[in-house]
Amino acid sequence: MTEYVYLNGEYIESDKAVIPIRTHAFLYGTSVFEGIRAYYNADEDQMYAFRVKEHYQRLLASAKVMWMESPYTLDEYIQITKDLLKKNAYKTDAYIRPTLFKSSIKVGPTLTDNEDSFLIFTTPFGNYFGTDSGLKLCVSNWRRTSDNAIPPRAKVSGAYANSALIKTDAHEAGFDDAVVLSESGEVTEGSAMNIFLVINGVLTTTNTTNDILIGVTRNTVIELAHELGIPVKERSIDRTELYNADEIFCCGTGAQIVPVESVDHRIIGDGKTGEITRKIQNLYYDVVRGKSEKFKEWCLPVYD
Ligand SMILES: Cc1ncc(COP(=O)(O)O)c(C=O)c1O
């Protein structure tokens, strides 16, 4: 079946979508993007795109940091996304990748006097991690870029060289992923996911000012914890708190809610999915498929 993408204001066949090799974003990593999931609910024969509005709000915030002028409004982005998904007519879970990029053909890194273009592609998508058990993490010997270098708060493609090094070196050392520390030595997040620890019954996560991408899933988890009556604390986290946490899980659009089995070979809790992690996971997977009336406003139905 033909798969469509959206580029330069048009829905076109995926293999016909090309950009020139001197495009600024390709030369300098000057694009901002989002990763959004859409979940297929077979009982309803409906596709629900999850928290699309919040993702595009973050895209616009990233664009502002990068001197980009958005060609569309928030509502237009949402409509384009819905229309593209409808055209691609998946009956399976999917991933949506909108990208706003510096599209002038020019050499030199300056962001101003440089055009902005927009594209979206979508693809069928299953689990991000190929493991059913918990993740084996290490603490990376790379550091997260700081807010005064390449701000992690903005989802800038060039910054993913940092994630690529973190993830690849963790893999090569036999781990599934890594926890990254900030320049000042505090826990930030994984290569492409946020992190939660359960410490004495309190769901604990990093501050939004600890050099993290402020995840849509992170914010969702906090709201679901409130719904479940689980106390939440946002604060700085030290490396060794990881080793002694009762439970740890990571979360992100790609990762979803994934338990952590060990960090630096120290088993977390009893090494199995903890009770609080399980509760959050169960509610999350119901919510994203539009099975919770209370949180249905987060789910954008694609098919009329
Ligand atoms: C560096 C980084 N942190 C955290 C996240 C999780 O963000 P979200 O929950 O919005 O997908 C991502 C997701 O792509 C990421 O790349």
The ligand as a Tripos MOL2 file, in Angstrom:
@<TRIPOS>MOLECULE
LIG
   16    16     1     0     0
SMALL
NO_CHARGES

@<TRIPOS>ATOM
      1 C1         16.1020   12.7820   25.3580 C.3       1 LIG1
      2 C2         14.6890   12.3780   25.5920 C.ar      1 LIG1
      3 N1         14.1990   12.4330   26.8420 N.ar      1 LIG1
      4 C3         12.9210   12.0850   27.1190 C.ar      1 LIG1
      5 C4         12.0770   11.6410   26.1230 C.ar      1 LIG1
      6 C5         10.6560   11.3050   26.4360 C.3       1 LIG1
      7 O1          9.8150   12.3080   25.9340 O.3       1 LIG1
      8 P1          8.3250   12.0080   25.5200 P.3       1 LIG1
      9 O2          7.6970   11.3510   26.6940 O.co2     1 LIG1
     10 O3          7.7300   13.3500   25.2500 O.co2     1 LIG1
     11 O4          8.3560   11.1480   24.3440 O.co2     1 LIG1
     12 C6         12.5390   11.5510   24.8140 C.ar      1 LIG1
     13 C7         11.6370   11.0720   23.7630 C.2       1 LIG1
     14 O5         11.8670   11.0230   22.6350 O.2       1 LIG1
     15 C8         13.8750   11.9370   24.5330 C.ar      1 LIG1
     16 O6         14.3610   11.8750   23.2800 O.3       1 LIG1
@<TRIPOS>BOND
     1     1     2 1
     2     2     3 ar
     3     2    15 ar
     4     3     4 ar
     5     4     5 ar
     6     5     6 1
     7     5    12 ar
     8     6     7 1
     9     7     8 1
    10     8     9 2
    11     8    10 1
    12     8    11 1
    13    12    13 1
    14    12    15 ar
    15    13    14 2
    16    15    16 1
@<TRIPOS>SUBSTRUCTURE
     1 LIG1         1 GROUP 0 **** ****
